[in-house]
Amino acid sequence: MATKFINITLKIWRQKNKESKGALETYPLNNVSTDSSFLEMLDQLNEQLIQEQKAPVAFDHDCREGICGMCSLYINGRAHGPDTGTTTCQLHMRKFNDGETIYVEPWRSKAFPIVKDLVVDRSAFDRIQQAGGFVSINTSGKTMDANAIPIPKEKADSAFEAAACIGCGACVAACKNSSAMLFVGAKVSQYALLPQGRVEAKERVLNMVRQMDEEGFGNCTNTGACEVECPKGISIENIARMNREFLFAAAKSEK
């Protein structure tokens, strides 16, 4: 099949830093290959801006393989764009039409302050994970191999699915309360479901929820937008599990 090229108009959020006032700026871009990814299209735009001696658009990216979650963008009113189950770097320009106007914005959340243009500071997620602590069970030396510990397949599968969370923040961006409960629920679940994670389970969930609240994330809205927009399909069942773990831990700590 012959490669198709389209002309588009980009409305991109430009902001010098978190203290500055930002605004949408318009950029026409021609001859965009529909085989290119969304990030490759932004690369093309930046090459054009540099040739015009203008400041390129700052945006996050790393692996470009849908693994790291760094490429997070709000595209035409949806986290990671119009496709489902994909990150921004996996989104291709064939999803857009010739002559279309595309709006590109950063995540909107108090807990994710804008660094510059489309780049936001998601270190709040790092602090939540750090608050969760560590697994104290010694897994080195002459200890039993982890694969030799009997674990029901259903729990092992659920733990694996929760661990697929890449921390991109799409759940926060999609939630009208900017809730991080899907992210925290996934991180709590991947340990709570396995015997190695049960030793610190009570302290882990209490500390992570406390840190989540301190970072300024909102509460769950029960609308399920986070699950729909999650590129890894993390289930909201993890939020329910986190709530159960939290209530159990809180009740135990009061005794």
LINMOKA-V725592 format. One record per residue. N is the residue number from 1. RES is the residue in one small letter. SS is DSSP state (H for helix, E for strand, C for the rest). Layout:
N_RES_SS, N_RES_SS
This chain:
1_m_C, 2_a_C, 3_t_C, 4_k_C, 5_f_E, 6_i_E, 7_n_E, 8_i_E, 9_t_E, 10_l_E, 11_k_E, 12_i_E, 13_w_E, 14_r_E, 15_q_C, 16_k_C, 17_n_C, 18_k_C, 19_e_C, 20_s_C, 21_k_C, 22_g_C, 23_a_E, 24_l_E, 25_e_E, 26_t_E, 27_y_E, 28_p_E, 29_l_E, 30_n_E, 31_n_E, 32_v_E, 33_s_E, 34_t_C, 35_d_C, 36_s_C, 37_s_E, 38_f_H, 39_l_H, 40_e_H, 41_m_H, 42_l_H, 43_d_H, 44_q_H, 45_l_H, 46_n_H, 47_e_H, 48_q_H, 49_l_H, 50_i_H, 51_q_H, 52_e_C, 53_q_C, 54_k_C, 55_a_C, 56_p_C, 57_v_C, 58_a_C, 59_f_C, 60_d_C, 61_h_C, 62_d_C, 63_c_C, 64_r_C, 65_e_C, 66_g_C, 67_i_C, 68_c_C, 69_g_C, 70_m_C, 71_c_C, 72_s_C, 73_l_C, 74_y_E, 75_i_E, 76_n_C, 77_g_C, 78_r_E, 79_a_E, 80_h_C, 81_g_C, 82_p_C, 83_d_C, 84_t_C, 85_g_C, 86_t_C, 87_t_C, 88_t_H, 89_c_H, 90_q_H, 91_l_C, 92_h_E, 93_m_H, 94_r_H, 95_k_H, 96_f_C, 97_n_C, 98_d_C, 99_g_C, 100_e_C, 101_t_E, 102_i_E, 103_y_E, 104_v_E, 105_e_E, 106_p_C, 107_w_C, 108_r_C, 109_s_C, 110_k_C, 111_a_C, 112_f_C, 113_p_C, 114_i_E, 115_v_E, 116_k_E, 117_d_C, 118_l_C, 119_v_E, 120_v_E, 121_d_C, 122_r_C, 123_s_H, 124_a_H, 125_f_H, 126_d_H, 127_r_H, 128_i_H, 129_q_H, 130_q_H, 131_a_H, 132_g_C, 133_g_C, 134_f_C, 135_v_C, 136_s_C, 137_i_C, 138_n_C, 139_t_C, 140_s_C, 141_g_C, 142_k_C, 143_t_C, 144_m_C, 145_d_C, 146_a_H, 147_n_H, 148_a_H, 149_i_C, 150_p_C, 151_i_C, 152_p_C, 153_k_H, 154_e_H, 155_k_H, 156_a_H, 157_d_H, 158_s_H, 159_a_H, 160_f_H, 161_e_H, 162_a_H, 163_a_H, 164_a_C, 165_c_C, 166_i_C, 167_g_C, 168_c_C, 169_g_C, 170_a_H, 171_c_H, 172_v_H, 173_a_H, 174_a_H, 175_c_C, 176_k_C, 177_n_C, 178_s_C, 179_s_E, 180_a_C, 181_m_H, 182_l_H, 183_f_H, 184_v_H, 185_g_H, 186_a_H, 187_k_H, 188_v_H, 189_s_H, 190_q_H, 191_y_H, 192_a_H, 193_l_C, 194_l_C, 195_p_H, 196_q_H, 197_g_H, 198_r_C, 199_v_C, 200_e_C, 201_a_H, 202_k_H, 203_e_H, 204_r_H, 205_v_H, 206_l_H, 207_n_H, 208_m_H, 209_v_H, 210_r_H, 211_q_H, 212_m_H, 213_d_H, 214_e_H, 215_e_C, 216_g_C, 217_f_C, 218_g_E, 219_n_C, 220_c_C, 221_t_C, 222_n_C, 223_t_C, 224_g_C, 225_a_H, 226_c_H, 227_e_H, 228_v_H, 229_e_H, 230_c_C, 231_p_C, 232_k_C, 233_g_C, 234_i_C, 235_s_C, 236_i_C, 237_e_H, 238_n_H, 239_i_H, 240_a_H, 241_r_H, 242_m_H, 243_n_H, 244_r_H, 245_e_H, 246_f_H, 247_l_H, 248_f_H, 249_a_H, 250_a_H, 251_a_H, 252_k_H, 253_s_H, 254_e_H, 255_k_C
